[in-house]
Amino acid sequence: MNELTRRNRLEPLFDDMFKGFFVRPFSTDNGNDMAGAIRIDVKETGEAYMVHAEVPGVNKEDLHVDIDGNRVSISAEVKKASEQKDGEKVLRSERYYGQVARLFQLPVEVDEARATARYRDGVLELTLPKKTASSARKLTIE
């Protein structure tokens, strides 16, 4: 029997075709969805944005945050620690090692001079104050 005739019209066909398409982000690594990805939460107050980024297993010295206007870039290097002892062999390793990065854009420019960062227990906390709008100046025409 033909595959299309076994299906109940086109509805199940479209369900199968788009299954998982909108449910989760695309995987860039074969089989390891979001391996090494930096997951973030962004909250907004009247004066600032609060960002919590999960970057476990990273030394503070290996974290970098760059601010350019309203664009924020977080990058880190996860280093592999040598844990193998004599007589041992690794049967399976699922931990990620290498460079990870996250770039996102905020609705308003950030005042980078007042921005602060704190790293504790694998979570990077950023306080990104909003840049106040410069006062408009009216020019007199001579």
One Martini backbone bead per residue (centre of mass of N, CA, C, O) as a GRO file, in nm:
protein
  142
    1MET     BB    1   0.098   0.035   0.021
    2ASN     BB    2   0.080   0.354   0.006
    3GLU     BB    3   0.182   0.604   0.211
    4LEU     BB    4  -0.045   0.816   0.137
    5THR     BB    5  -0.295   0.619   0.173
    6ARG     BB    6  -0.246   0.555   0.481
    7ARG     BB    7  -0.305   0.829   0.529
    8ASN     BB    8  -0.492   1.096   0.668
    9ARG     BB    9  -0.417   1.254   0.446
   10LEU     BB   10  -0.223   1.553   0.508
   11GLU     BB   11  -0.192   1.605   0.810
   12PRO     BB   12   0.025   1.389   0.898
   13LEU     BB   13   0.237   1.478   0.698
   14PHE     BB   14   0.283   1.760   0.827
   15ASP     BB   15   0.348   1.665   1.108
   16ASP     BB   16   0.610   1.509   1.028
   17MET     BB   17   0.760   1.737   0.876
   18PHE     BB   18   0.741   1.948   1.148
   19LYS     BB   19   0.867   1.780   1.353
   20GLY     BB   20   1.061   1.985   1.568
   21PHE     BB   21   1.097   2.262   1.423
   22PHE     BB   22   0.952   2.451   1.666
   23VAL     BB   23   1.054   2.322   1.944
   24ARG     BB   24   1.366   2.338   1.859
   25PRO     BB   25   1.665   2.399   1.804
   26PHE     BB   26   1.915   2.371   1.618
   27SER     BB   27   2.171   2.152   1.549
   28THR     BB   28   2.540   2.169   1.543
   29ASP     BB   29   2.559   1.884   1.662
   30ASN     BB   30   2.596   1.549   1.653
   31GLY     BB   31   2.341   1.472   1.887
   32ASN     BB   32   2.423   1.747   2.054
   33ASP     BB   33   2.220   1.946   2.185
   34MET     BB   34   2.363   2.235   2.269
   35ALA     BB   35   2.660   2.206   2.286
   36GLY     BB   36   2.796   2.453   2.484
   37ALA     BB   37   2.578   2.639   2.544
   38ILE     BB   38   2.454   2.958   2.618
   39ARG     BB   39   2.234   3.029   2.867
   40ILE     BB   40   1.966   3.276   2.890
   41ASP     BB   41   1.854   3.556   3.094
   42VAL     BB   42   1.628   3.837   3.042
   43LYS     BB   43   1.588   4.139   3.223
   44GLU     BB   44   1.372   4.427   3.296
   45THR     BB   45   1.410   4.750   3.388
   46GLY     BB   46   1.402   5.088   3.390
   47GLU     BB   47   1.747   5.099   3.392
   48ALA     BB   48   1.792   4.778   3.323
   49TYR     BB   49   1.970   4.483   3.250
   50MET     BB   50   1.933   4.133   3.330
   51VAL     BB   51   2.187   3.878   3.318
   52HIS     BB   52   2.175   3.517   3.289
   53ALA     BB   53   2.456   3.292   3.252
   54GLU     BB   54   2.535   2.968   3.156
   55VAL     BB   55   2.888   2.865   3.262
   56PRO     BB   56   2.999   2.583   3.323
   57GLY     BB   57   3.340   2.507   3.380
   58VAL     BB   58   3.449   2.806   3.411
   59ASN     BB   59   3.678   3.035   3.423
   60LYS     BB   60   3.690   3.365   3.481
   61GLU     BB   61   3.936   3.417   3.278
   62ASP     BB   62   3.753   3.271   3.026
   63LEU     BB   63   3.576   3.525   3.027
   64HIS     BB   64   3.377   3.727   2.787
   65VAL     BB   65   3.267   4.076   2.754
   66ASP     BB   66   3.087   4.252   2.498
   67ILE     BB   67   3.011   4.602   2.420
   68ASP     BB   68   2.793   4.734   2.142
   69GLY     BB   69   2.569   4.917   2.243
   70ASN     BB   70   2.310   4.666   2.195
   71ARG     BB   71   2.548   4.458   2.193
   72VAL     BB   72   2.605   4.123   2.323
   73SER     BB   73   2.903   3.938   2.420
   74ILE     BB   74   2.960   3.591   2.498
   75SER     BB   75   3.264   3.426   2.604
   76ALA     BB   76   3.422   3.091   2.614
   77GLU     BB   77   3.654   2.854   2.770
   78VAL     BB   78   3.655   2.508   2.769
   79LYS     BB   79   3.854   2.308   2.959
   80LYS     BB   80   4.047   2.027   2.963
   81ALA     BB   81   4.071   1.785   3.204
   82SER     BB   82   4.299   1.567   3.338
   83GLU     BB   83   4.155   1.241   3.462
   84GLN     BB   84   4.338   1.020   3.370
   85LYS     BB   85   4.448   0.710   3.472
   86ASP     BB   86   4.609   0.446   3.531
   87GLY     BB   87   4.418   0.192   3.366
   88GLU     BB   88   4.234   0.385   3.225
   89LYS     BB   89   3.925   0.423   3.031
   90VAL     BB   90   3.727   0.580   2.809
   91LEU     BB   91   3.384   0.517   2.731
   92ARG     BB   92   3.248   0.809   2.801
   93SER     BB   93   3.198   1.149   2.661
   94GLU     BB   94   2.976   1.450   2.722
   95ARG     BB   95   3.165   1.672   2.743
   96TYR     BB   96   3.246   2.004   2.677
   97TYR     BB   97   3.509   2.138   2.460
   98GLY     BB   98   3.575   2.484   2.417
   99GLN     BB   99   3.415   2.714   2.232
  100VAL     BB  100   3.186   2.972   2.341
  101ALA     BB  101   2.889   3.162   2.224
  102ARG     BB  102   2.702   3.483   2.266
  103LEU     BB  103   2.458   3.677   2.080
  104PHE     BB  104   2.288   3.989   2.155
  105GLN     BB  105   1.997   4.207   2.140
  106LEU     BB  106   1.893   4.517   2.245
  107PRO     BB  107   1.668   4.782   2.244
  108VAL     BB  108   1.897   4.931   2.411
  109GLU     BB  109   2.152   5.095   2.494
  110VAL     BB  110   2.457   5.056   2.666
  111ASP     BB  111   2.626   5.148   2.965
  112GLU     BB  112   2.947   5.043   2.983
  113ALA     BB  113   3.059   5.211   3.232
  114ARG     BB  114   2.818   5.075   3.436
  115ALA     BB  115   2.881   4.794   3.396
  116THR     BB  116   2.834   4.460   3.537
  117ALA     BB  117   3.019   4.164   3.669
  118ARG     BB  118   2.931   3.822   3.784
  119TYR     BB  119   3.086   3.512   3.908
  120ARG     BB  120   2.876   3.228   4.019
  121ASP     BB  121   2.820   2.903   4.009
  122GLY     BB  122   2.811   2.917   3.672
  123VAL     BB  123   2.709   3.227   3.686
  124LEU     BB  124   2.646   3.504   3.486
  125GLU     BB  125   2.617   3.845   3.601
  126LEU     BB  126   2.445   4.112   3.443
  127THR     BB  127   2.463   4.473   3.450
  128LEU     BB  128   2.275   4.681   3.210
  129PRO     BB  129   2.265   4.993   3.162
  130LYS     BB  130   2.091   5.236   3.035
  131LYS     BB  131   2.111   5.468   2.802
  132THR     BB  132   2.089   5.790   2.804
  133ALA     BB  133   1.949   6.033   2.652
  134SER     BB  134   2.036   6.278   2.477
  135SER     BB  135   2.017   6.599   2.461
  136ALA     BB  136   1.859   6.809   2.278
  137ARG     BB  137   1.960   7.038   2.013
  138LYS     BB  138   1.909   7.361   1.911
  139LEU     BB  139   1.961   7.531   1.621
  140THR     BB  140   2.084   7.827   1.509
  141ILE     BB  141   2.028   8.039   1.246
  142GLU     BB  142   2.250   8.270   1.070
   0.00000   0.00000   0.00000
